[in-house]
Amino acid sequence: MSDFRQKALDYHQYPTPGKISVELTKPADSAKDLALAYSPGVAEPVRAIAEDPDNAYKYTAKGNMVAVISNGTAILGLGNLGPLASKPVMEGKALLFKRFAGLDSIDIEVSHRTTQDFINTVANIADTFGGINLEDIKAPECFEIEQALIEKCNVPVFHDDQHGTAIVTAAGMLNALEIQGKSLKDARIVCMGAGAAAIACMELLIKCGAQREHIYMLDSKGVIHTRREDLNEYKALFANNTDKRTLEEVIEGADLFLGVSGPDLLAPEALKLMAEKPIVFACSNPDPEIKPELAQATRDDIILGTGRSDYPNQVNNVLCFPFMFRGALDVRATAINDEMKIAAVEAIRQLAKEEVPDAVKKAAGIDELTFGPDYIIPKPMDPRLCQRVARAVAEAAVASGVAKIPLPDNYMKD
């Protein structure tokens, strides 16, 4: 057993199994306290909520509570290992919600026979929470599940593997394009991978200005093109009318490469075919589509991002999802829409252009961080993320009409 594996197991087992617990927010030390906490005092908020369901935000923890829900069909890079095996990941997500955004969170692992069973289960419990974070659900079912739950639920539903990845990727790519002197509208894009993250990333880039006809997407069978008959409805959106069939053919002259597929799938020979000043996000984790050292040795004009924390420009969802929900819950948003996602993209990318506090550099173990090829997205430990992203998301929710209350006075102000 490796030393790191044992450390990881010990971390999860000791001194108490798991990563989350429940804490009390009210006194419970006397008979008077208990009379208020439970019978007979609890009857008063019950009556108030029965009269007006919005009173649940006033008298319960609903407004600061997110459910992290999975069926374990796509756990990290490990695949379909079932609901119970996903529990450490979901507890980890709950830990991140609390650590970075002060949101209480509980993990829920769902066993089901059909996709509709899963949808019904989540929809039936959704009102318990202020928001629903879906996690580690395989494609294409994840698309159907999220859309159905958005339609059924009165609280925001967000599949982080899709949209969190897309938001952070878009922020980093837009900044990289700016540094390289290129525009998203004109960029030729190659996407290696056609799962939930890949499709969401491309859709959000299109909403930010990319041209669909400039995007070439590949799955395990090669280029997704209009003459293939094995495409689901989500891949079909990216079927390109082209005679090109291989990575080498579509990557020639490309400006952007996004890898959300598997290790070592981008060969140096293919990288050499890209346009001048290429941008490569090799996000397969832990082993990227091309090793960063090899990419840098192949192209000295490259801007590179990965999913790893031990290299510059980590594409990390924690830059986004805690603050998406913080902003959404604070204005009681009923959904997380495109306006809110794009607002998050802009907030993240603008923060990377500001002077970095010494405490962030110290936490990152780096002496200097300045906007440029090795720093295109903020570091996860930057405390300004919550303030900037949550406020941008909350403002967008209000402006787009999905917020149920106005922005609180002085919300997330400096």
N, C-alpha and C positions, 0 to 999 in steps of 0.2 A: 504494500500500500504506500503510495507516494506521500511525502510529507505534507504537500498542499491538500491532498484529498483528506487526510486525517484531520488537518486543521479545519477544513470546511465542515466535516462531520461533527467535530467537537464544538465548533461555533454554534451549530444548530441544536446540539443536544444539551450543552451546559451553559449556565447553571440550571436553566429551565428549558425544556424542549420547546422548540418553535421560536418565532421572532416577534410575536405580538401578544398583547394581553388586554384585558378590560380594566379601566380605572374608574373610580367614582368621581363625579363632579359635584356632588352635594353631600352634606354631612349625614351620617347615619349612626350617630353615637348614642342617641337617647330614644325613649319611647315617643317623644314629640316628633323627632326627626322621622322615625319610621311611620308615624301616623300621616305625616305629610308626603313621604316618599311612596307609600303604598296605601292601604285602606285606613281611613276613609278619604284622605286628602287627594289621592290620585283621581278620584271621580271628577274633580273640578276640571282639570285639563281634558279629560275624556269627553265631557259634555261640550267643552269649548271647541274641540276638534270636530265633534259630530255636527255642530252648528256651522262650522267653517273649516274645511280641510286645511286651509292655509295656516291655521293656528298650530299645526304640527311643527311648523318652522319656529314658532315662538316657544312652545312648551316641551319639545323633544329634541333629540340630537340629530334629527333628519337633515337639517340644513348644513351640517358639517360632516356628513357621513357618505362615503363612497363604497360601493360593493365592487370587489374585484372578482370577476366570474369567469370560469373556464370549464371546458369539458376535457382538457388534456389531450386534444388531438394533434397539437403542434407545439410541443413543449421545447422552448428555446431551439437548439439545433438537434434535439434528441428524438423528435418525431412523436408518434401517437403512443404514449405510454399510459394513457388513462387518466381519469379525474384525480384520483388520490395521489398519484405521482406528481401531479402539477401543484400540489398544495404548498411545498416549499417556495415555489416561484411566486405563487399568489400571495403568500405571507410576505415575501420579499417586496412585492409591489406595495402592499399595505404599509410596510416599513418606510418605503420611499415617500409615499403620500404624507405620512406623519412627519418625517424628517425634513422634507423640503417645503411643504406647504401647510403644515399644521392641520391637515385633514385626517379625521378618524376614518379608518377603513377596516373592512372585514372581508376575508376571502370566502368564496363559495364555490365548491366544486360540484358540478352537476353530472350525474349519470343519466343517460337517456337512450331510447331506442331510435328515435327519429329526430330530424332537425326541428320539426314542429313541436315535439316534446320539450326540447331545450328552450325554444322560443316561449312556449306557454309557461314553463317553470319560471323563467326570468321575468316575464311580463307580470305574472301573478304576485311576485314579491317586490316589484320595482318601487312601489310607493313607500316602502320602508326607508328608502335611501334618498339622498339628494342627487345622486348620480350613479351611473352604471359604467364601469370600466371593463370591457370585454378583453380577454387575453388568451393567447395561445390556442386559437381555434383555427383549424386548417381551412385553406381555400379549396374549392369555391364556396363551401358552406358558410364561411364567415361573412361573405357579402350578403347572402340571403338573411342570415341571422341578424346582422346589424340593421339592415333596412327594415325588417319586420318589427324589430324592437323599437326603432326610432318612431315608427308609425303607431305602435301600441302604447308606448310609455309616456308619461307626463314629465319625466325627468331626463336630463341629457344622457345619451348613450354614445360611447366612444370606444371604438376598437383600436387600442393603442398600437398594435402591431401594424395596422394600416396607417392611421393618421398621425400618430406620434412620430413614427419613422419618417413619414412624408414631410411633416412640418420642419423637423430638424434638417433633413436632407435638402429641402428647398432653401432654407436659410443659408446653409453652408454653400450650396451651389451658386446661389445668387451673389454671394460675396466673392466666391472664387472667380466667377465670370467678370465681376467688376475689376478685380485685381488683374486678371488676364486681358482686360480691355475688350471683352466680348459682350454680346447681348443675348439674352435668353431667346428672344424672338427669332434670331438668325441661327442659333446653335443647332448643330446636328447631334443627336443624342442616341446612344446605344445603351440598352438596359438588358443586362444578363440576369435572367430570372423573370418569372411571370406569375408569382404568387401574390398573396395579399399585399405585402409591403411594396413590391415592384409596381403593381397596378395603381395603388394609392399614390405612390411617389410620382408616377407619370401624370396621373390625373391632376394632382395639385400643381405640378410644374406647368401643365397646360393652363390652369386657372391663373397662374402667375405670368403667363405670356408665351410659353413654349408653343410651337406649332406641331399639331398631332402628326402631320405628314413628315415631319423631320425626325420622328422617333422610330427606332428599330428595336423591337423587343424580341428576345430569344428565350425559348424554354429548352427542355432536355432534348427536344427533337430538332432544334435549330431555329432559324428565323421564323417568326410568326407572320405569315403572308396570306393574301386573300384567296389563294387556291388550296389552302389546307382545309380539310373537312373534319378535323378532330378538335376544333376549338370550342371551348365553352363561351358563353355570351360575354364574359368579362375579357378573356383574351382576344375575342373577335374585335373588340373596340380598337385594338392595336394591330390589327392585320394590315400590313403594308402592301400596296400594289407594287411588288418588286420581283425581279428575277434573282435577287441575291438570296443565298441560302445559308451562308456560313458567317461566323463571327468575323473572320478575316475580310470578307467582302463588305460587310456593313460598317466595320470600324474604320475603314480607310477614309481619312478626311474628317472623322468625327471630332467634335469639340468636347463632349461630355461622355463619360462612361460611368454607369452605376451598376455595381455588382451586388446582388442580393440572392446569391445562388450557392456557390460552393468553392472550396479551396483550389487555388492554382489553375483556374480556368482562363485567366488572361495571360497568355504567353508574352514574353518580351517582344517577339516578332510581331504580334498583333498590336502591342502598344506603340511600336515604332511607326505603325501605319496611321496613327491619329494625327490630326492637324497640329500646327504649331501651338504651343502653350496649352496643352491638353489638361483636362480636369478629370481625375479618376477617383471615384468613391468605391473602394473595394471593401464591402461591408459584411461579407461572410465572416462569421465569428465562431471559434477563435482564430481560424485560419483563413485569411482573406484570399480573394481571387488572384492577387499577385502580392508577393512579399514586398513590403515597403522598401526594403533595401535594394531589391532587384528593380523595382519601378524607378527609384531614384537613380540607380546606375544606368538604366536604359534611357531615361529622359531627364535631362537637367532643367527642363523648362516646365515640369509638371507641378500641379497642385494636387496633393493626395490626401484623401480622407479614408479612415477605416472605422470599424466598430470597436477597436481596441483602445484601452486606456493608456497603454504604454507607448503610443505614437501620437504625434500631433493630429489635431482635427478629428477627434473622436465623435462619430455620429451616435449620440447617446440620447435615448428617448427621455431621460430624466430632465433634460433641458426644457421639456415641453409639458408632459402629461400632468404633473402635479399642479402646475400653474394654470393649465387649461381648465381643470376642475375648480381650482380656487376661484378664478374669475367667474366661471359659470355659476357656481353655487352662491357666490356673494350677491348676485343679482337675480337669483332663482330662475336661471335660464331653463327653458323647457327643451332646448336642443343645443347641440354644438354644430353650427352651420359653417359654410364656406367663409363667410365674412370673419368669423372668429378665428378660423384656422389661418387665414391670410394675415390677420392682425398679429397672431402669434409669430408667424414667419418674420414679419417686419420687426417686431420687438426684439426677437432673438438676434437677427442679423445686425440691427443697429447697435445693440449692446456690445458686439464684438469690435466695433469701431471706436469705443470709448477707452479712456485710460483705465488700466486694470489695477485694482487695489493691491497693495503689498500682501495682504492676507491671502488673497486668491493665488498669487504667484507662489507664496510659501506653501500653500496647501497642494499646489500642483507640482511642487519641487522644481520650479523653473525660475531663473533669475529675472528674465525679461519676457514679457508678452506684449507684442505690438501687432496691430492689424496688418496682416500680410500672409504670404503663402503658408506659413506654419501656424497661423492663428486666424481662422476664418469663422469660427463659432466659439461662443463662450465656454469656459470650463464649468463642469457641473456644480462645483462648490461655490460658484459666484453667488453671493447672497442677493444681488440685485435682480436676479432672474425672476424671483417670485413677484417682486414689486412691478417690474416692467411688463412681464408677460401677462400676469393676472389682470393688471389694469387695462392693458390693450384688449384682452379678451372680453372683459366686462364691458368696456366701452362699446365694442363691436356688437355685443349681445343687445345692449340697450338700443344702439342705432339701428340694428336690423330687425328689431321688434320681437325678439324671443325672450327678453327679460321680463319678469313679472313685477320687479320693483326697480326704482331708479338707482343709479349709482350712488352709494352712500357718500355723504360729504367727506371731503379730504381722503377719499379711498386711495390707498397705496401711494400717497404723496411722499416726495422726498422729505 
